Amino acid sequence: MDIKIRKATSSDVKEIKKILSFYYLDTETVDKNLPEFIVAVQDEKIIGCACLDISDVVELRSIAILPNYRNKGIGSKLVDTILTRASELTGTVYLRTTSPAFFEKKGFKRLANGEKKAIWEDCAECNRFDVCKQTLMKLDISPKKNHSGQVG
């Protein structure tokens, strides 16, 4: 399986939104964040995406793989690529996820749920905060640690 990871282009927006919608992920910010989106491509078909949202905090977001392509290492490649980009900008990357075990393998640490309100305005204003299933996680990026979570 030959997977290429590349920067997203404006012609990719429709496919990115389609992939994100499989998982009920936000599609409204795709256009705004397009310069920081990357896509996974196999045989000219976009099969996954990820984004580094650069605002008050640097957030890894919009990570999604088409269902038939999951559990093949594609998400890991996307995350590694995004973290390499993030290391050029910051020492800390945050994320909100419903798959914390995957990100723990990448070195992310779980944070207290209440910290979401302090970091993200949308969490502070959310009327479903008390039933939110997203885990807040943080990765301190160190040049001596690769993104598979191993020191090397």
C-alpha positions as CSV (number, residue, x, y, z in Angstrom):
1,M,0.0,0.0,0.0
2,D,1.7,3.2,-1.3
3,I,0.5,6.1,0.8
4,K,1.6,9.7,0.0
5,I,1.2,12.5,2.5
6,R,1.0,16.0,1.0
7,K,-0.3,19.4,1.7
8,A,-4.0,19.9,0.9
9,T,-5.0,22.1,-1.9
10,S,-8.3,24.0,-2.6
11,S,-9.4,21.1,-4.9
12,D,-9.2,18.8,-1.9
13,V,-11.7,20.7,0.2
14,K,-14.8,18.6,-0.9
15,E,-13.1,15.3,-0.1
16,I,-11.7,16.5,3.2
17,K,-15.2,17.6,4.3
18,K,-16.6,14.2,3.2
19,I,-14.0,12.3,5.3
20,L,-14.6,14.5,8.3
21,S,-18.4,14.1,8.1
22,F,-18.0,10.3,8.5
23,Y,-17.0,11.0,12.1
24,Y,-19.2,14.1,12.7
25,L,-16.1,16.3,12.9
26,D,-16.3,20.1,12.2
27,T,-16.2,20.9,8.5
28,E,-16.9,24.6,8.9
29,T,-13.2,25.6,9.5
30,V,-11.7,23.5,6.6
31,D,-11.5,26.5,4.2
32,K,-10.0,28.8,6.9
33,N,-7.4,26.2,8.0
34,L,-6.7,24.8,4.5
35,P,-3.0,26.0,4.5
36,E,-2.4,23.7,7.5
37,F,-4.3,20.7,6.3
38,I,-2.5,17.6,5.0
39,V,-4.0,14.6,3.2
40,A,-3.1,11.0,2.8
41,V,-3.5,9.8,-0.8
42,Q,-3.5,6.3,-2.3
43,D,-3.9,5.8,-6.1
44,E,-4.9,9.5,-6.5
45,K,-7.7,9.0,-3.9
46,I,-7.7,11.1,-0.7
47,I,-8.2,8.6,2.1
48,G,-7.4,10.7,5.2
49,C,-6.6,14.1,6.5
50,A,-5.3,16.1,9.5
51,C,-4.9,19.7,10.4
52,L,-2.7,21.8,12.6
53,D,-4.9,24.6,13.9
54,I,-2.7,27.6,14.7
55,S,-4.5,30.1,16.9
56,D,-4.0,31.0,20.6
57,V,-2.9,27.4,21.1
58,V,-1.6,25.0,18.5
59,E,-4.1,22.2,18.1
60,L,-3.9,18.9,16.2
61,R,-7.4,18.4,14.8
62,S,-9.5,17.0,12.1
63,I,-7.7,13.7,12.0
64,A,-9.8,11.2,10.0
65,I,-9.3,8.2,7.8
66,L,-11.9,6.7,5.6
67,P,-13.3,3.6,7.4
68,N,-11.9,1.0,4.9
69,Y,-8.4,2.4,5.4
70,R,-8.3,2.5,9.2
71,N,-5.8,0.4,11.2
72,K,-3.2,0.5,8.5
73,G,-0.8,3.1,10.0
74,I,-2.2,6.0,7.9
75,G,-3.3,8.0,10.9
76,S,0.1,7.5,12.5
77,K,1.8,8.9,9.3
78,L,-0.5,11.9,9.3
79,V,0.1,12.6,13.0
80,D,3.9,12.3,12.6
81,T,3.8,14.7,9.7
82,I,1.7,17.2,11.6
83,L,3.9,17.0,14.7
84,T,7.0,17.7,12.6
85,R,5.4,20.8,11.3
86,A,4.3,21.8,14.9
87,S,7.8,21.4,16.2
88,E,8.8,24.3,13.9
89,L,6.2,26.5,15.6
90,T,5.8,25.6,19.2
91,G,6.9,23.4,22.1
92,T,3.4,22.2,23.0
93,V,0.5,20.7,20.9
94,Y,-3.0,20.1,22.3
95,L,-5.8,18.0,21.0
96,R,-9.3,16.9,21.9
97,T,-10.0,13.3,21.0
98,T,-12.3,10.4,21.5
99,S,-9.4,8.0,20.9
100,P,-6.9,8.8,23.7
101,A,-5.1,5.5,23.6
102,F,-3.9,6.1,20.0
103,F,-2.4,9.5,21.0
104,E,-0.9,8.1,24.2
105,K,1.2,5.9,22.0
106,K,2.5,9.1,20.3
107,G,3.5,10.5,23.7
108,F,0.5,12.7,24.4
109,K,-0.6,13.0,28.1
110,R,-4.2,13.3,29.3
111,L,-5.2,16.5,31.1
112,A,-8.0,17.2,33.4
113,N,-11.3,17.7,31.6
114,G,-11.8,21.1,33.3
115,E,-8.7,22.5,31.5
116,K,-10.6,22.5,28.2
117,K,-12.6,25.5,29.4
118,A,-9.4,27.4,30.1
119,I,-7.8,26.6,26.7
120,W,-10.7,26.8,24.3
121,E,-13.5,29.4,24.2
122,D,-15.8,27.0,22.4
123,C,-15.5,24.5,25.3
124,A,-16.2,27.3,27.9
125,E,-19.4,28.3,26.0
126,C,-20.6,24.8,25.2
127,N,-23.9,23.7,26.7
128,R,-22.9,20.0,26.4
129,F,-19.6,20.4,28.3
130,D,-20.8,18.1,31.2
131,V,-21.5,15.2,28.8
132,C,-18.5,15.8,26.4
133,K,-16.7,12.6,25.5
134,Q,-13.6,14.3,24.2
135,T,-10.4,13.8,26.2
136,L,-8.0,16.7,26.4
137,M,-4.4,15.8,25.7
138,K,-1.1,17.6,25.4
139,L,2.3,16.8,23.9
140,D,5.4,18.7,24.9
141,I,7.6,18.5,21.8
142,S,11.2,17.8,22.4
143,P,13.8,17.6,19.6
144,K,15.2,14.4,21.1
145,K,11.9,12.5,20.9
146,N,10.5,11.2,17.7
147,H,6.8,11.2,17.2
148,S,6.3,7.5,17.7
149,G,6.8,8.3,21.4
150,Q,10.3,6.7,21.4
151,V,13.4,8.5,22.5
152,G,15.8,8.4,19.6
